[in-house]
Amino acid sequence: MLSAKDLSVRYVTPARTVDAVKSISLEVQPGERFGVIGESGSGKSSLLRALLGLEEIAGGTVTFEGQNTHGAPRALRKRLQPVFQDVGAALNPRMKIRDALAEPFMIHDVPVDDAKLSALLSTVQLGVDALARFPRELSVGQRQRINLARALALEPSLLMLDEPVSALDVSVQAQVINLLLELAEKRKLALFVISHDLDVMAHLTERLAVMFAGRFVEVGPTKDILSAPKHPYTKLLVESRARAVESKSAELAKEGCAFAPRCPDAKPECRAAVPPLTGSNHSSACVVHPGA
């Protein structure tokens, strides 16, 4: 369904050049729940925006249902919908919920009425009374449900979720996660999720990629990665169970494995070249702990 090959994203400023995404390849199958986890600054958001066609790419290709996402036709974009992290910024504060939900239909020339909008609200477990409200009159959790409803309006086959519950209280997080799982099952939706929260990924995804310094360092079934991580960076994430493991740029190797300066198992060969992902079912980019 979604495929990237050797995808790279580069930001060039007068002061410096930053390679945010470095030759990443991935595939998301129909109905699959795929996640990308990593610390702040690892390149997750740049990757998601590049996959959506919202970020210029420095190299590689991205296709969705066989078509290039960059410059994709409107009909294709209906089936690939994002839900962004900033719950408040995603909704126009001057626009009532009725108009916010109707907007996708209008853009794509699809007839819409209050009955259709009410049914859409019911899908995300909200009442019809929300139609007459402004975003400020709703809780953060309700606003995220509105964002989700708007993404579902045109019946996509894949939702791209950017930290979908990070702005919510823990109790509300559980409600939204359960809602997403229910929708994915009922609608045969594929989910692509980025997050820095392992607990969220444990519930929401079935396959996981671990991202560090712009590269995937481990990819495999979520349950396998969380129960038996291979790459030393993944082990650090799992052991800390942290929402983010901060790193300093000075701690990143400029050659070879970027994690080598922080790795307890590093060997001289780790600094010689960037280790490729090895293994078919549970892959790891580590010369000491290869994939299987």
N, C-alpha and C positions, 0 to 999 in steps of 0.2 A: 504493500500500500504506500508507504513512505520509505524512500531510499536516499541515502547520501553516500557519495563516494569521494574520498580524499578531500573532504570539505575543509576549507581554510577561511578564516576571517582575520583581517589585518586592519589596525587603526594607525594612520600616519598623521603625526602632528609635527610642527616645527621643532619641538623638543625631542621627540623620540618616536620610534615605531614599536607598536605592541602587536604581537601575534596572539590573538585571543583564542582562536580555534586552529588547531594544527593537524591537518590531514586526517580528519575523523570520517570513518565509514560506519554506517548503521543501516538496519532495516527494521521496520515495524510492520507486522503482519495484520491483516484484517481482524478486528476484535481483540487485539493484543493490548495489554496494559504495560507499557514500557516506561521506565523511569531513568533519569540521569541525576545523580547525586554528587555533590562536591562542595568544598568550602566556598565562601564568598571570594569572588575574583577568579574562580577556576575556568570561567568561560561558558557557563551553562546558559545564561541569558543571551549571549551572543550567538550561541549555537541555535537556540530556539528561534530567534529572530531571523537567522539565516535560513533555517528550514522553512519558515513561513514566507520567505521572499521579501522580508522587511529590512534586511541588512545586505549590503553589497558584499559579495564573496570575492576572496582573493584567488581562489582556486577550487577545483572540484565541481561536482554537480549535485543537484537536489531534484528528485522527481517525486510526484505524488500521483498515484494511479496512472503511472506511465508518462506523465507530462511534467515539463520543467516548471517549478514553482515560481521562478523569477519571470515575471511578465505573463503569469498564468491567466487564462480567460476567466471571466466572471463566473461562468457556470461551474468551473472547477473549484473556485474559491468558496463556493457555497458549501462544499463538502469538507473543507478544512478550516476549522474555526478556533480562534484563540480565546483563552480566558486569562487576562493579565493579573499581575500581582496586586497592583494598586487599586483596591476596591473602589475608593472614592473617585479617583481620576478617570476611571472607565465610564462613569456616568455623568452626563451634562447636568450640573446642578439646577439649571433653569428649565430643564425638560422633565415633564411628568413621566412616570413610569409607562403609561400607555403609549406615549410618543417614542420613548426609548426602545420599547419592545417592537413597535410597528416599523421602526426605521429600517431594519434588515429586509423586511418584506418589500418596503417601498423602493429601496435601492435595487433590488433584484426583480422589480416589477411583478411581485406576487400579491394577489388580492388578500386583504386582511380585514378582519372586523373584531369587535370586542369578544365575540364568542371564541374565536381562534386565540386571542390573547389570554382569555380566561383559562382556556385549556392548557396554554403554555405555562401559566402561573401554577396551575394545579400539578403540572409535571415536576416542578421544583418545590412543591408543598407550600405554596403561598396562596392566600385568598384573593378573590377578585377585587377587594377593597384597595389593594396596592396600586391598581391602575391609576387612581386619582391622586396619588401621593407624589411628592417630590423626593429625591434621594435623601435629603436631610431628615426626612420624617421616618426613615427606616433605620434599623440597626445595621451594624457592619455585616452581620451574618445574612440578613435579609437582602442587603445590597449585593452580596456575592451570589446569592441565589438568583437575583435579577440578571446579573452578568452571565450566569450559567444559562438561564432561560433564553437570553438573547442569542447566545452562542448556539443553542439548540433549535432556534426558530426555523432555520432552513434545512433541518434534518441532515446534519453533517455525518460523515462516516468516521471522522477523526477529530478529537478535541485536543488542542495543544494548551496545556495547563502550566502556568508560570507561578510556582509557589501558591497553589490554590487555597491553602488554609492558613498561611503564615500570619495573616492579620487578624485571625479569629481567636476567641477564647477556646480553651481546651475542650470544653463541653460542646461548643458549637463546631469545632473542628471535626469531632466524631460524627456529628449529624451530617455535615457536608461530605465527608468521606463515604459514609454509608449511602448517601444519596447518589454520589458519583458511581459507586459500585453497582447500585440498583439500576441506574440509567444505562451503564455500560452493558449490563446483562440483558435488560429488556430490549434495548435498541440495537444490540450487537455493535456497540460503539468501540472503537479503538481509542486508547488514551495515551498521550505522550506527556509525561509529567517531569518537571524539573523542581528540585527541592534540595535543601540542605538538612532536612529532618529525616533521620533514619526510621523513626517510628511511623511517620506518615508513609514513607515508601514501603515499609513492611506490610501495611494494610492495603495500600492503593495499587501496588504494582506486582506483576508476576515475573518480569524480567528487568534487570537493573544494569546500568552502566555507571561505573565510578569514574569521575572526571577530576583530573589534577593537572594544573598548569597548561590547560588547553588541549589535553589528550585524554583518551580513555585508557585507564590503567587496568581495569578489570570489567568483564562483562559476563553475565550469566543469570541463571534463575535467582530471583530475589532471596528465596529461602536458603539457597546454597551459599550465596555471598554473605548473608548475615550470620549463618551458623558456622561456616567454614571459609572465611576470607583467605585469599591467597596472597594478594599484593600487600606489602608492608603498610602502604598508606591506607588501604581498606581496613586492615587490622587495627590501625590507629583510630579510624572513625568508629568502628564497631566497639572497641574497648572503651572509648570515651563516651560513646552514645551521645555525642554533642551535636548541637544544631549547626555548629560551624567550628572547624579547627583552623585557627588563624595561622598563617605563615608569613614570614618576612621575605621580601623579594631577594634579599641577600642569601637566603637559605636555599634558593633554587639553583641547581647546577645549570650552567650555560651550555654544556655539552653532555651527551649521554642522558641518563635518567635524571629528570629534574628533581626527583625525590631523594636522590643519593645522599646529599649532605645531611639529611635528617633520618636516614634509614639505618637501623641497627644491624642490618644484614648486608650492607653495601660491600661490594668487592671492587677491585680495580677495573674489571671489565664493565662494571655498571656505568662508568664515566666515559667509556670508549665510544659508545654509540647508543642511540635511542632504542630501547628494546621493543620489538614488535609484540602485538598481542598474539599469543600462541594458545592452542587448544580450541576445540570445536564447541562443546557445550558450556564449559566454564573457562573462559580465557583470561589470561593474565599477562601483563606487559612487564615481566620480571625475569631476569636471567637466573635468579636464585630460587624463585618460586613460580615456575611456569604453569601454564594452564593445563587443563585435562580435556 
